[in-house]
């Protein structure tokens, strides 16, 4: 569990994303090969590309691997998963 929170904080710090933007991320928005995160539904309802550095890229790759081991229901694609549950904030 602490590793998940650490990853979330590093994501916010390393990308400069707003909390709401990070909470809306889905797996398809993270391109580890190109080291780019696609942020949809920003403050002004636009889409933007956020480059990430190699350290954050490695951290996100490890997070995604840990996430795949969690028992999730089908269709849950949210990147930020805590305690085996997908968190939806509105």
PyMOL Python script that loads the backbone (N, CA, C, O; Angstrom):
from pymol import cmd

cmd.read_pdbstr("""\
ATOM      1  N   UNK A   1       0.807  -1.202   0.000  1.00  0.00           N
ATOM      2  CA  UNK A   1       0.000   0.000   0.000  1.00  0.00           C
ATOM      3  C   UNK A   1       0.856   1.275   0.000  1.00  0.00           C
ATOM      4  O   UNK A   1       0.544   2.199  -0.752  1.00  0.00           O
ATOM      5  N   UNK A   2       1.918   1.366   0.807  1.00  0.00           N
ATOM      6  CA  UNK A   2       2.739   2.580   0.762  1.00  0.00           C
ATOM      7  C   UNK A   2       3.358   2.829  -0.614  1.00  0.00           C
ATOM      8  O   UNK A   2       3.539   3.982  -1.008  1.00  0.00           O
ATOM      9  N   UNK A   3       3.680   1.774  -1.343  1.00  0.00           N
ATOM     10  CA  UNK A   3       4.267   1.939  -2.673  1.00  0.00           C
ATOM     11  C   UNK A   3       3.274   2.606  -3.624  1.00  0.00           C
ATOM     12  O   UNK A   3       3.665   3.392  -4.486  1.00  0.00           O
ATOM     13  N   UNK A   4       2.004   2.291  -3.463  1.00  0.00           N
ATOM     14  CA  UNK A   4       0.982   2.885  -4.334  1.00  0.00           C
ATOM     15  C   UNK A   4       0.854   4.380  -4.062  1.00  0.00           C
ATOM     16  O   UNK A   4       0.796   5.182  -4.994  1.00  0.00           O
ATOM     17  N   UNK A   5       0.810   4.753  -2.781  1.00  0.00           N
ATOM     18  CA  UNK A   5       0.728   6.176  -2.446  1.00  0.00           C
ATOM     19  C   UNK A   5       1.971   6.923  -2.915  1.00  0.00           C
ATOM     20  O   UNK A   5       1.878   8.052  -3.395  1.00  0.00           O
ATOM     21  N   UNK A   6       3.128   6.295  -2.776  1.00  0.00           N
ATOM     22  CA  UNK A   6       4.371   6.899  -3.230  1.00  0.00           C
ATOM     23  C   UNK A   6       4.312   7.166  -4.732  1.00  0.00           C
ATOM     24  O   UNK A   6       4.706   8.237  -5.194  1.00  0.00           O
ATOM     25  N   UNK A   7       3.822   6.198  -5.482  1.00  0.00           N
ATOM     26  CA  UNK A   7       3.706   6.366  -6.933  1.00  0.00           C
ATOM     27  C   UNK A   7       2.766   7.504  -7.282  1.00  0.00           C
ATOM     28  O   UNK A   7       3.038   8.278  -8.199  1.00  0.00           O
ATOM     29  N   UNK A   8       1.663   7.611  -6.557  1.00  0.00           N
ATOM     30  CA  UNK A   8       0.704   8.680  -6.830  1.00  0.00           C
ATOM     31  C   UNK A   8       1.331  10.052  -6.589  1.00  0.00           C
ATOM     32  O   UNK A   8       1.149  10.977  -7.380  1.00  0.00           O
ATOM     33  N   UNK A   9       2.065  10.168  -5.497  1.00  0.00           N
ATOM     34  CA  UNK A   9       2.713  11.446  -5.205  1.00  0.00           C
ATOM     35  C   UNK A   9       3.798  11.768  -6.233  1.00  0.00           C
ATOM     36  O   UNK A   9       3.930  12.915  -6.659  1.00  0.00           O
ATOM     37  N   UNK A  10       4.569  10.761  -6.629  1.00  0.00           N
ATOM     38  CA  UNK A  10       5.591  10.985  -7.649  1.00  0.00           C
ATOM     39  C   UNK A  10       4.966  11.369  -8.985  1.00  0.00           C
ATOM     40  O   UNK A  10       5.528  12.181  -9.720  1.00  0.00           O
ATOM     41  N   UNK A  11       3.821  10.799  -9.302  1.00  0.00           N
ATOM     42  CA  UNK A  11       3.120  11.151 -10.534  1.00  0.00           C
ATOM     43  C   UNK A  11       2.735  12.628 -10.522  1.00  0.00           C
ATOM     44  O   UNK A  11       2.955  13.337 -11.503  1.00  0.00           O
ATOM     45  N   UNK A  12       2.170  13.084  -9.428  1.00  0.00           N
ATOM     46  CA  UNK A  12       1.778  14.486  -9.334  1.00  0.00           C
ATOM     47  C   UNK A  12       2.993  15.405  -9.389  1.00  0.00           C
ATOM     48  O   UNK A  12       2.985  16.420 -10.087  1.00  0.00           O
ATOM     49  N   UNK A  13       4.027  15.044  -8.656  1.00  0.00           N
ATOM     50  CA  UNK A  13       5.232  15.881  -8.616  1.00  0.00           C
ATOM     51  C   UNK A  13       5.982  15.866  -9.949  1.00  0.00           C
ATOM     52  O   UNK A  13       6.400  16.913 -10.442  1.00  0.00           O
ATOM     53  N   UNK A  14       6.146  14.694 -10.517  1.00  0.00           N
ATOM     54  CA  UNK A  14       6.948  14.553 -11.731  1.00  0.00           C
ATOM     55  C   UNK A  14       6.273  15.013 -13.002  1.00  0.00           C
ATOM     56  O   UNK A  14       6.942  15.299 -13.994  1.00  0.00           O
ATOM     57  N   UNK A  15       4.951  15.088 -12.984  1.00  0.00           N
ATOM     58  CA  UNK A  15       4.238  15.478 -14.204  1.00  0.00           C
ATOM     59  C   UNK A  15       3.634  16.875 -14.123  1.00  0.00           C
ATOM     60  O   UNK A  15       3.339  17.484 -15.152  1.00  0.00           O
ATOM     61  N   UNK A  16       3.452  17.381 -12.917  1.00  0.00           N
ATOM     62  CA  UNK A  16       2.815  18.687 -12.758  1.00  0.00           C
ATOM     63  C   UNK A  16       1.314  18.648 -12.995  1.00  0.00           C
ATOM     64  O   UNK A  16       0.682  19.687 -13.188  1.00  0.00           O
ATOM     65  N   UNK A  17       0.746  17.452 -12.979  1.00  0.00           N
ATOM     66  CA  UNK A  17      -0.694  17.308 -13.213  1.00  0.00           C
ATOM     67  C   UNK A  17      -1.486  17.768 -11.994  1.00  0.00           C
ATOM     68  O   UNK A  17      -0.988  17.749 -10.869  1.00  0.00           O
ATOM     69  N   UNK A  18      -2.711  18.176 -12.236  1.00  0.00           N
ATOM     70  CA  UNK A  18      -3.630  18.480 -11.148  1.00  0.00           C
ATOM     71  C   UNK A  18      -4.159  17.170 -10.576  1.00  0.00           C
ATOM     72  O   UNK A  18      -4.147  16.144 -11.257  1.00  0.00           O
ATOM     73  N   UNK A  19      -4.614  17.199  -9.348  1.00  0.00           N
ATOM     74  CA  UNK A  19      -5.095  15.985  -8.684  1.00  0.00           C
ATOM     75  C   UNK A  19      -6.254  15.365  -9.463  1.00  0.00           C
ATOM     76  O   UNK A  19      -6.280  14.152  -9.676  1.00  0.00           O
ATOM     77  N   UNK A  20      -7.201  16.179  -9.883  1.00  0.00           N
ATOM     78  CA  UNK A  20      -8.344  15.667 -10.637  1.00  0.00           C
ATOM     79  C   UNK A  20      -7.945  15.018 -11.947  1.00  0.00           C
ATOM     80  O   UNK A  20      -8.533  14.018 -12.358  1.00  0.00           O
ATOM     81  N   UNK A  21      -6.941  15.588 -12.603  1.00  0.00           N
ATOM     82  CA  UNK A  21      -6.454  15.010 -13.852  1.00  0.00           C
ATOM     83  C   UNK A  21      -5.837  13.639 -13.599  1.00  0.00           C
ATOM     84  O   UNK A  21      -6.073  12.693 -14.351  1.00  0.00           O
ATOM     85  N   UNK A  22      -5.051  13.542 -12.540  1.00  0.00           N
ATOM     86  CA  UNK A  22      -4.409  12.263 -12.210  1.00  0.00           C
ATOM     87  C   UNK A  22      -5.448  11.206 -11.838  1.00  0.00           C
ATOM     88  O   UNK A  22      -5.293  10.036 -12.188  1.00  0.00           O
ATOM     89  N   UNK A  23      -6.488  11.603 -11.141  1.00  0.00           N
ATOM     90  CA  UNK A  23      -7.521  10.650 -10.732  1.00  0.00           C
ATOM     91  C   UNK A  23      -8.339  10.147 -11.907  1.00  0.00           C
ATOM     92  O   UNK A  23      -8.907   9.056 -11.839  1.00  0.00           O
ATOM     93  N   UNK A  24      -8.410  10.919 -12.982  1.00  0.00           N
ATOM     94  CA  UNK A  24      -9.157  10.496 -14.170  1.00  0.00           C
ATOM     95  C   UNK A  24      -8.322   9.679 -15.157  1.00  0.00           C
ATOM     96  O   UNK A  24      -8.845   9.207 -16.167  1.00  0.00           O
ATOM     97  N   UNK A  25      -7.041   9.513 -14.876  1.00  0.00           N
ATOM     98  CA  UNK A  25      -6.183   8.757 -15.798  1.00  0.00           C
ATOM     99  C   UNK A  25      -6.627   7.310 -15.904  1.00  0.00           C
ATOM    100  O   UNK A  25      -7.003   6.685 -14.912  1.00  0.00           O
ATOM    101  N   UNK A  26      -6.577   6.793 -17.106  1.00  0.00           N
ATOM    102  CA  UNK A  26      -6.801   5.368 -17.344  1.00  0.00           C
ATOM    103  C   UNK A  26      -5.520   4.804 -17.957  1.00  0.00           C
ATOM    104  O   UNK A  26      -4.662   5.554 -18.422  1.00  0.00           O
ATOM    105  N   UNK A  27      -5.403   3.503 -17.953  1.00  0.00           N
ATOM    106  CA  UNK A  27      -4.186   2.861 -18.437  1.00  0.00           C
ATOM    107  C   UNK A  27      -3.834   3.259 -19.867  1.00  0.00           C
ATOM    108  O   UNK A  27      -2.658   3.381 -20.208  1.00  0.00           O
ATOM    109  N   UNK A  28      -4.841   3.461 -20.693  1.00  0.00           N
ATOM    110  CA  UNK A  28      -4.596   3.804 -22.091  1.00  0.00           C
ATOM    111  C   UNK A  28      -3.977   5.190 -22.251  1.00  0.00           C
ATOM    112  O   UNK A  28      -3.428   5.501 -23.309  1.00  0.00           O
ATOM    113  N   UNK A  29      -4.058   6.029 -21.210  1.00  0.00           N
ATOM    114  CA  UNK A  29      -3.484   7.372 -21.279  1.00  0.00           C
ATOM    115  C   UNK A  29      -1.984   7.401 -21.022  1.00  0.00           C
ATOM    116  O   UNK A  29      -1.345   8.436 -21.213  1.00  0.00           O
ATOM    117  N   UNK A  30      -1.417   6.281 -20.593  1.00  0.00           N
ATOM    118  CA  UNK A  30       0.002   6.230 -20.239  1.00  0.00           C
ATOM    119  C   UNK A  30       0.757   5.456 -21.313  1.00  0.00           C
ATOM    120  O   UNK A  30       0.526   4.263 -21.509  1.00  0.00           O
ATOM    121  N   UNK A  31       1.656   6.141 -22.004  1.00  0.00           N
ATOM    122  CA  UNK A  31       2.489   5.512 -23.027  1.00  0.00           C
ATOM    123  C   UNK A  31       3.907   5.427 -22.481  1.00  0.00           C
ATOM    124  O   UNK A  31       4.664   6.395 -22.542  1.00  0.00           O
ATOM    125  N   UNK A  32       4.260   4.259 -21.946  1.00  0.00           N
ATOM    126  CA  UNK A  32       5.577   4.084 -21.338  1.00  0.00           C
ATOM    127  C   UNK A  32       6.687   4.063 -22.377  1.00  0.00           C
ATOM    128  O   UNK A  32       7.819   4.439 -22.073  1.00  0.00           O
ATOM    129  N   UNK A  33       6.387   3.631 -23.595  1.00  0.00           N
ATOM    130  CA  UNK A  33       7.394   3.579 -24.650  1.00  0.00           C
ATOM    131  C   UNK A  33       7.826   4.981 -25.063  1.00  0.00           C
ATOM    132  O   UNK A  33       9.018   5.258 -25.187  1.00  0.00           O
ATOM    133  N   UNK A  34       6.864   5.852 -25.272  1.00  0.00           N
ATOM    134  CA  UNK A  34       7.150   7.231 -25.683  1.00  0.00           C
ATOM    135  C   UNK A  34       7.362   8.166 -24.496  1.00  0.00           C
ATOM    136  O   UNK A  34       7.751   9.319 -24.682  1.00  0.00           O
ATOM    137  N   UNK A  35       7.113   7.689 -23.288  1.00  0.00           N
ATOM    138  CA  UNK A  35       7.232   8.463 -22.045  1.00  0.00           C
ATOM    139  C   UNK A  35       6.353   9.710 -22.078  1.00  0.00           C
ATOM    140  O   UNK A  35       6.798  10.826 -21.808  1.00  0.00           O
ATOM    141  N   UNK A  36       5.077   9.472 -22.423  1.00  0.00           N
ATOM    142  CA  UNK A  36       4.106  10.563 -22.516  1.00  0.00           C
ATOM    143  C   UNK A  36       2.800  10.125 -21.871  1.00  0.00           C
ATOM    144  O   UNK A  36       2.359   8.988 -22.039  1.00  0.00           O
ATOM    145  N   UNK A  37       2.189  11.040 -21.134  1.00  0.00           N
ATOM    146  CA  UNK A  37       0.862  10.815 -20.567  1.00  0.00           C
ATOM    147  C   UNK A  37      -0.109  11.736 -21.299  1.00  0.00           C
ATOM    148  O   UNK A  37       0.150  12.931 -21.442  1.00  0.00           O
ATOM    149  N   UNK A  38      -1.211  11.184 -21.755  1.00  0.00           N
ATOM    150  CA  UNK A  38      -2.253  11.974 -22.389  1.00  0.00           C
ATOM    151  C   UNK A  38      -3.269  12.352 -21.322  1.00  0.00           C
ATOM    152  O   UNK A  38      -3.913  11.486 -20.730  1.00  0.00           O
ATOM    153  N   UNK A  39      -3.405  13.645 -21.084  1.00  0.00           N
ATOM    154  CA  UNK A  39      -4.336  14.148 -20.072  1.00  0.00           C
ATOM    155  C   UNK A  39      -5.578  14.641 -20.789  1.00  0.00           C
ATOM    156  O   UNK A  39      -5.512  15.565 -21.600  1.00  0.00           O
ATOM    157  N   UNK A  40      -6.708  14.021 -20.487  1.00  0.00           N
ATOM    158  CA  UNK A  40      -7.978  14.392 -21.120  1.00  0.00           C
ATOM    159  C   UNK A  40      -8.877  15.083 -20.101  1.00  0.00           C
ATOM    160  O   UNK A  40      -8.787  14.817 -18.903  1.00  0.00           O
ATOM    161  N   UNK A  41      -9.718  15.947 -20.569  1.00  0.00           N
ATOM    162  CA  UNK A  41     -10.654  16.631 -19.682  1.00  0.00           C
ATOM    163  C   UNK A  41      -9.957  17.535 -18.689  1.00  0.00           C
ATOM    164  O   UNK A  41     -10.214  17.459 -17.487  1.00  0.00           O
ATOM    165  N   UNK A  42      -9.074  18.390 -19.181  1.00  0.00           N
ATOM    166  CA  UNK A  42      -8.338  19.293 -18.302  1.00  0.00           C
ATOM    167  C   UNK A  42      -9.249  20.407 -17.806  1.00  0.00           C
ATOM    168  O   UNK A  42     -10.457  20.401 -18.044  1.00  0.00           O
ATOM    169  N   UNK A  43      -8.650  21.348 -17.123  1.00  0.00           N
ATOM    170  CA  UNK A  43      -9.399  22.461 -16.540  1.00  0.00           C
ATOM    171  C   UNK A  43     -10.251  23.190 -17.584  1.00  0.00           C
ATOM    172  O   UNK A  43     -11.358  23.634 -17.283  1.00  0.00           O
ATOM    173  N   UNK A  44      -9.741  23.308 -18.790  1.00  0.00           N
ATOM    174  CA  UNK A  44     -10.478  24.004 -19.838  1.00  0.00           C
ATOM    175  C   UNK A  44     -10.993  23.042 -20.902  1.00  0.00           C
ATOM    176  O   UNK A  44     -11.190  23.426 -22.055  1.00  0.00           O
ATOM    177  N   UNK A  45     -11.210  21.784 -20.504  1.00  0.00           N
ATOM    178  CA  UNK A  45     -11.813  20.740 -21.337  1.00  0.00           C
ATOM    179  C   UNK A  45     -11.025  20.460 -22.610  1.00  0.00           C
ATOM    180  O   UNK A  45     -11.604  20.206 -23.666  1.00  0.00           O
ATOM    181  N   UNK A  46      -9.717  20.507 -22.504  1.00  0.00           N
ATOM    182  CA  UNK A  46      -8.856  20.198 -23.631  1.00  0.00           C
ATOM    183  C   UNK A  46      -8.058  18.944 -23.320  1.00  0.00           C
ATOM    184  O   UNK A  46      -8.116  18.421 -22.207  1.00  0.00           O
ATOM    185  N   UNK A  47      -7.321  18.470 -24.299  1.00  0.00           N
ATOM    186  CA  UNK A  47      -6.431  17.326 -24.133  1.00  0.00           C
ATOM    187  C   UNK A  47      -5.011  17.824 -24.319  1.00  0.00           C
ATOM    188  O   UNK A  47      -4.737  18.627 -25.211  1.00  0.00           O
ATOM    189  N   UNK A  48      -4.108  17.345 -23.474  1.00  0.00           N
ATOM    190  CA  UNK A  48      -2.713  17.735 -23.631  1.00  0.00           C
ATOM    191  C   UNK A  48      -1.799  16.540 -23.388  1.00  0.00           C
ATOM    192  O   UNK A  48      -2.180  15.575 -22.727  1.00  0.00           O
ATOM    193  N   UNK A  49      -0.601  16.621 -23.928  1.00  0.00           N
ATOM    194  CA  UNK A  49       0.407  15.580 -23.752  1.00  0.00           C
ATOM    195  C   UNK A  49       1.420  16.057 -22.722  1.00  0.00           C
ATOM    196  O   UNK A  49       1.932  17.173 -22.811  1.00  0.00           O
ATOM    197  N   UNK A  50       1.702  15.205 -21.748  1.00  0.00           N
ATOM    198  CA  UNK A  50       2.646  15.549 -20.687  1.00  0.00           C
ATOM    199  C   UNK A  50       3.829  14.594 -20.772  1.00  0.00           C
ATOM    200  O   UNK A  50       3.666  13.393 -20.560  1.00  0.00           O
ATOM    201  N   UNK A  51       5.021  15.110 -21.079  1.00  0.00           N
ATOM    202  CA  UNK A  51       6.194  14.233 -21.102  1.00  0.00           C
ATOM    203  C   UNK A  51       6.618  13.891 -19.675  1.00  0.00           C
ATOM    204  O   UNK A  51       6.490  14.709 -18.765  1.00  0.00           O
ATOM    205  N   UNK A  52       7.120  12.678 -19.497  1.00  0.00           N
ATOM    206  CA  UNK A  52       7.608  12.262 -18.182  1.00  0.00           C
ATOM    207  C   UNK A  52       9.049  11.794 -18.319  1.00  0.00           C
ATOM    208  O   UNK A  52       9.468  11.323 -19.376  1.00  0.00           O
ATOM    209  N   UNK A  53       9.786  11.928 -17.250  1.00  0.00           N
ATOM    210  CA  UNK A  53      11.192  11.543 -17.251  1.00  0.00           C
ATOM    211  C   UNK A  53      11.368  10.045 -17.064  1.00  0.00           C
ATOM    212  O   UNK A  53      10.411   9.330 -16.765  1.00  0.00           O
ATOM    213  N   UNK A  54      12.591   9.577 -17.242  1.00  0.00           N
ATOM    214  CA  UNK A  54      12.856   8.138 -17.158  1.00  0.00           C
ATOM    215  C   UNK A  54      12.603   7.540 -15.778  1.00  0.00           C
ATOM    216  O   UNK A  54      12.172   6.392 -15.676  1.00  0.00           O
ATOM    217  N   UNK A  55      12.865   8.300 -14.715  1.00  0.00           N
ATOM    218  CA  UNK A  55      12.634   7.767 -13.361  1.00  0.00           C
ATOM    219  C   UNK A  55      11.146   7.580 -13.095  1.00  0.00           C
ATOM    220  O   UNK A  55      10.731   6.549 -12.567  1.00  0.00           O
ATOM    221  N   UNK A  56      10.340   8.581 -13.462  1.00  0.00           N
ATOM    222  CA  UNK A  56       8.898   8.454 -13.287  1.00  0.00           C
ATOM    223  C   UNK A  56       8.354   7.363 -14.189  1.00  0.00           C
ATOM    224  O   UNK A  56       7.440   6.636 -13.799  1.00  0.00           O
ATOM    225  N   UNK A  57       8.897   7.239 -15.380  1.00  0.00           N
ATOM    226  CA  UNK A  57       8.477   6.189 -16.302  1.00  0.00           C
ATOM    227  C   UNK A  57       8.693   4.804 -15.682  1.00  0.00           C
ATOM    228  O   UNK A  57       7.816   3.944 -15.760  1.00  0.00           O
ATOM    229  N   UNK A  58       9.856   4.592 -15.071  1.00  0.00           N
ATOM    230  CA  UNK A  58      10.143   3.310 -14.405  1.00  0.00           C
ATOM    231  C   UNK A  58       9.206   3.079 -13.227  1.00  0.00           C
ATOM    232  O   UNK A  58       8.743   1.961 -13.003  1.00  0.00           O
ATOM    233  N   UNK A  59       8.932   4.128 -12.484  1.00  0.00           N
ATOM    234  CA  UNK A  59       8.025   4.013 -11.337  1.00  0.00           C
ATOM    235  C   UNK A  59       6.616   3.657 -11.801  1.00  0.00           C
ATOM    236  O   UNK A  59       5.956   2.826 -11.177  1.00  0.00           O
ATOM    237  N   UNK A  60       6.146   4.269 -12.879  1.00  0.00           N
ATOM    238  CA  UNK A  60       4.815   3.959 -13.403  1.00  0.00           C
ATOM    239  C   UNK A  60       4.756   2.541 -13.964  1.00  0.00           C
ATOM    240  O   UNK A  60       3.744   1.856 -13.816  1.00  0.00           O
ATOM    241  N   UNK A  61       5.824   2.106 -14.600  1.00  0.00           N
ATOM    242  CA  UNK A  61       5.865   0.731 -15.114  1.00  0.00           C
ATOM    243  C   UNK A  61       5.756  -0.267 -13.968  1.00  0.00           C
ATOM    244  O   UNK A  61       5.026  -1.253 -14.073  1.00  0.00           O
ATOM    245  N   UNK A  62       6.470  -0.022 -12.884  1.00  0.00           N
ATOM    246  CA  UNK A  62       6.389  -0.904 -11.716  1.00  0.00           C
ATOM    247  C   UNK A  62       4.993  -0.856 -11.092  1.00  0.00           C
ATOM    248  O   UNK A  62       4.465  -1.880 -10.659  1.00  0.00           O
ATOM    249  N   UNK A  63       4.404   0.336 -11.050  1.00  0.00           N
ATOM    250  CA  UNK A  63       3.052   0.491 -10.499  1.00  0.00           C
ATOM    251  C   UNK A  63       2.031  -0.292 -11.335  1.00  0.00           C
ATOM    252  O   UNK A  63       1.153  -0.963 -10.792  1.00  0.00           O
ATOM    253  N   UNK A  64       2.158  -0.196 -12.642  1.00  0.00           N
ATOM    254  CA  UNK A  64       1.226  -0.901 -13.524  1.00  0.00           C
ATOM    255  C   UNK A  64       1.361  -2.409 -13.343  1.00  0.00           C
ATOM    256  O   UNK A  64       0.363  -3.129 -13.366  1.00  0.00           O
ATOM    257  N   UNK A  65       2.580  -2.884 -13.164  1.00  0.00           N
ATOM    258  CA  UNK A  65       2.784  -4.323 -12.912  1.00  0.00           C
ATOM    259  C   UNK A  65       2.141  -4.742 -11.595  1.00  0.00           C
ATOM    260  O   UNK A  65       1.488  -5.784 -11.531  1.00  0.00           O
ATOM    261  N   UNK A  66       2.318  -3.939 -10.540  1.00  0.00           N
ATOM    262  CA  UNK A  66       1.677  -4.245  -9.246  1.00  0.00           C
ATOM    263  C   UNK A  66       0.161  -4.206  -9.388  1.00  0.00           C
ATOM    264  O   UNK A  66      -0.550  -5.018  -8.797  1.00  0.00           O
ATOM    265  N   UNK A  67      -0.327  -3.249 -10.182  1.00  0.00           N
ATOM    266  CA  UNK A  67      -1.767  -3.101 -10.374  1.00  0.00           C
ATOM    267  C   UNK A  67      -2.373  -4.331 -11.049  1.00  0.00           C
ATOM    268  O   UNK A  67      -3.487  -4.739 -10.722  1.00  0.00           O
ATOM    269  N   UNK A  68      -1.639  -4.913 -11.985  1.00  0.00           N
ATOM    270  CA  UNK A  68      -2.145  -6.092 -12.698  1.00  0.00           C
ATOM    271  C   UNK A  68      -2.337  -7.286 -11.773  1.00  0.00           C
ATOM    272  O   UNK A  68      -3.123  -8.182 -12.081  1.00  0.00           O
ATOM    273  N   UNK A  69      -1.641  -7.311 -10.660  1.00  0.00           N
ATOM    274  CA  UNK A  69      -1.751  -8.413  -9.704  1.00  0.00           C
ATOM    275  C   UNK A  69      -2.952  -8.271  -8.768  1.00  0.00           C
ATOM    276  O   UNK A  69      -3.317  -9.220  -8.074  1.00  0.00           O
ATOM    277  N   UNK A  70      -3.569  -7.079  -8.749  1.00  0.00           N
ATOM    278  CA  UNK A  70      -4.712  -6.851  -7.870  1.00  0.00           C
ATOM    279  C   UNK A  70      -5.980  -7.486  -8.441  1.00  0.00           C
ATOM    280  O   UNK A  70      -6.181  -7.502  -9.655  1.00  0.00           O
ATOM    281  N   UNK A  71      -6.830  -8.006  -7.561  1.00  0.00           N
ATOM    282  CA  UNK A  71      -8.097  -8.593  -8.028  1.00  0.00           C
ATOM    283  C   UNK A  71      -9.118  -7.506  -8.343  1.00  0.00           C
ATOM    284  O   UNK A  71      -9.829  -7.045  -7.450  1.00  0.00           O
ATOM    285  N   UNK A  72      -9.193  -7.096  -9.605  1.00  0.00           N
ATOM    286  CA  UNK A  72     -10.130  -6.053 -10.030  1.00  0.00           C
ATOM    287  C   UNK A  72     -11.229  -6.650 -10.879  1.00  0.00           C
ATOM    288  O   UNK A  72     -11.054  -7.692 -11.511  1.00  0.00           O
ATOM    289  N   UNK A  73     -12.356  -5.980 -10.883  1.00  0.00           N
ATOM    290  CA  UNK A  73     -13.452  -6.389 -11.754  1.00  0.00           C
ATOM    291  C   UNK A  73     -13.105  -6.053 -13.196  1.00  0.00           C
ATOM    292  O   UNK A  73     -12.276  -5.182 -13.458  1.00  0.00           O
ATOM    293  N   UNK A  74     -13.738  -6.743 -14.119  1.00  0.00           N
ATOM    294  CA  UNK A  74     -13.532  -6.436 -15.533  1.00  0.00           C
ATOM    295  C   UNK A  74     -13.985  -5.020 -15.823  1.00  0.00           C
ATOM    296  O   UNK A  74     -14.963  -4.530 -15.257  1.00  0.00           O
ATOM    297  N   UNK A  75     -13.260  -4.381 -16.707  1.00  0.00           N
ATOM    298  CA  UNK A  75     -13.649  -3.040 -17.119  1.00  0.00           C
ATOM    299  C   UNK A  75     -13.050  -1.938 -16.270  1.00  0.00           C
ATOM    300  O   UNK A  75     -13.209  -0.763 -16.602  1.00  0.00           O
ATOM    301  N   UNK A  76     -12.365  -2.274 -15.183  1.00  0.00           N
ATOM    302  CA  UNK A  76     -11.754  -1.245 -14.358  1.00  0.00           C
ATOM    303  C   UNK A  76     -10.399  -0.901 -14.955  1.00  0.00           C
ATOM    304  O   UNK A  76      -9.461  -1.695 -14.902  1.00  0.00           O
ATOM    305  N   UNK A  77     -10.314   0.285 -15.518  1.00  0.00           N
ATOM    306  CA  UNK A  77      -9.124   0.685 -16.236  1.00  0.00           C
ATOM    307  C   UNK A  77      -8.409   1.854 -15.581  1.00  0.00           C
ATOM    308  O   UNK A  77      -7.427   2.354 -16.129  1.00  0.00           O
ATOM    309  N   UNK A  78      -8.873   2.299 -14.432  1.00  0.00           N
ATOM    310  CA  UNK A  78      -8.270   3.438 -13.780  1.00  0.00           C
ATOM    311  C   UNK A  78      -6.828   3.134 -13.399  1.00  0.00           C
ATOM    312  O   UNK A  78      -6.524   2.042 -12.917  1.00  0.00           O
ATOM    313  N   UNK A  79      -5.940   4.102 -13.614  1.00  0.00           N
ATOM    314  CA  UNK A  79      -4.538   3.915 -13.272  1.00  0.00           C
ATOM    315  C   UNK A  79      -4.346   3.912 -11.765  1.00  0.00           C
ATOM    316  O   UNK A  79      -3.559   3.124 -11.242  1.00  0.00           O
ATOM    317  N   UNK A  80      -5.052   4.778 -11.069  1.00  0.00           N
ATOM    318  CA  UNK A  80      -4.857   4.929  -9.632  1.00  0.00           C
ATOM    319  C   UNK A  80      -5.783   3.999  -8.871  1.00  0.00           C
ATOM    320  O   UNK A  80      -6.974   4.272  -8.725  1.00  0.00           O
ATOM    321  N   UNK A  81      -5.237   2.922  -8.397  1.00  0.00           N
ATOM    322  CA  UNK A  81      -5.979   1.910  -7.657  1.00  0.00           C
ATOM    323  C   UNK A  81      -5.357   1.792  -6.287  1.00  0.00           C
ATOM    324  O   UNK A  81      -4.137   1.675  -6.164  1.00  0.00           O
ATOM    325  N   UNK A  82      -6.191   1.820  -5.243  1.00  0.00           N
ATOM    326  CA  UNK A  82      -5.693   1.743  -3.873  1.00  0.00           C
ATOM    327  C   UNK A  82      -6.387   0.616  -3.143  1.00  0.00           C
ATOM    328  O   UNK A  82      -7.617   0.553  -3.125  1.00  0.00           O
ATOM    329  N   UNK A  83      -5.630  -0.262  -2.548  1.00  0.00           N
ATOM    330  CA  UNK A  83      -6.193  -1.319  -1.712  1.00  0.00           C
ATOM    331  C   UNK A  83      -7.057  -2.302  -2.463  1.00  0.00           C
ATOM    332  O   UNK A  83      -8.004  -2.846  -1.894  1.00  0.00           O
ATOM    333  N   UNK A  84      -6.760  -2.545  -3.725  1.00  0.00           N
ATOM    334  CA  UNK A  84      -7.522  -3.505  -4.503  1.00  0.00           C
ATOM    335  C   UNK A  84      -8.826  -2.955  -5.044  1.00  0.00           C
ATOM    336  O   UNK A  84      -9.590  -3.679  -5.682  1.00  0.00           O
ATOM    337  N   UNK A  85      -9.086  -1.688  -4.797  1.00  0.00           N
ATOM    338  CA  UNK A  85     -10.325  -1.084  -5.281  1.00  0.00           C
ATOM    339  C   UNK A  85      -9.994   0.112  -6.152  1.00  0.00           C
ATOM    340  O   UNK A  85      -9.030   0.838  -5.906  1.00  0.00           O
ATOM    341  N   UNK A  86     -10.796   0.296  -7.151  1.00  0.00           N
ATOM    342  CA  UNK A  86     -10.660   1.481  -7.994  1.00  0.00           C
ATOM    343  C   UNK A  86     -11.363   2.628  -7.274  1.00  0.00           C
ATOM    344  O   UNK A  86     -12.500   2.481  -6.825  1.00  0.00           O
ATOM    345  N   UNK A  87     -10.694   3.752  -7.168  1.00  0.00           N
ATOM    346  CA  UNK A  87     -11.277   4.906  -6.498  1.00  0.00           C
ATOM    347  C   UNK A  87     -11.834   5.859  -7.542  1.00  0.00           C
ATOM    348  O   UNK A  87     -11.120   6.269  -8.457  1.00  0.00           O
ATOM    349  N   UNK A  88     -13.087   6.207  -7.412  1.00  0.00           N
ATOM    350  CA  UNK A  88     -13.712   7.179  -8.304  1.00  0.00           C
ATOM    351  C   UNK A  88     -14.045   8.410  -7.488  1.00  0.00           C
ATOM    352  O   UNK A  88     -14.808   8.339  -6.525  1.00  0.00           O
ATOM    353  N   UNK A  89     -13.482   9.520  -7.866  1.00  0.00           N
ATOM    354  CA  UNK A  89     -13.742  10.787  -7.212  1.00  0.00           C
ATOM    355  C   UNK A  89     -14.431  11.688  -8.200  1.00  0.00           C
ATOM    356  O   UNK A  89     -14.041  11.760  -9.365  1.00  0.00           O
ATOM    357  N   UNK A  90     -15.442  12.369  -7.747  1.00  0.00           N
ATOM    358  CA  UNK A  90     -16.170  13.274  -8.644  1.00  0.00           C
ATOM    359  C   UNK A  90     -16.339  14.617  -7.989  1.00  0.00           C
ATOM    360  O   UNK A  90     -16.926  15.523  -8.581  1.00  0.00           O
TER     361      UNK A  90
END
""", "prot")
cmd.dss("prot")
cmd.show_as("cartoon", "prot")
cmd.util.cbc("prot")
cmd.orient("prot")
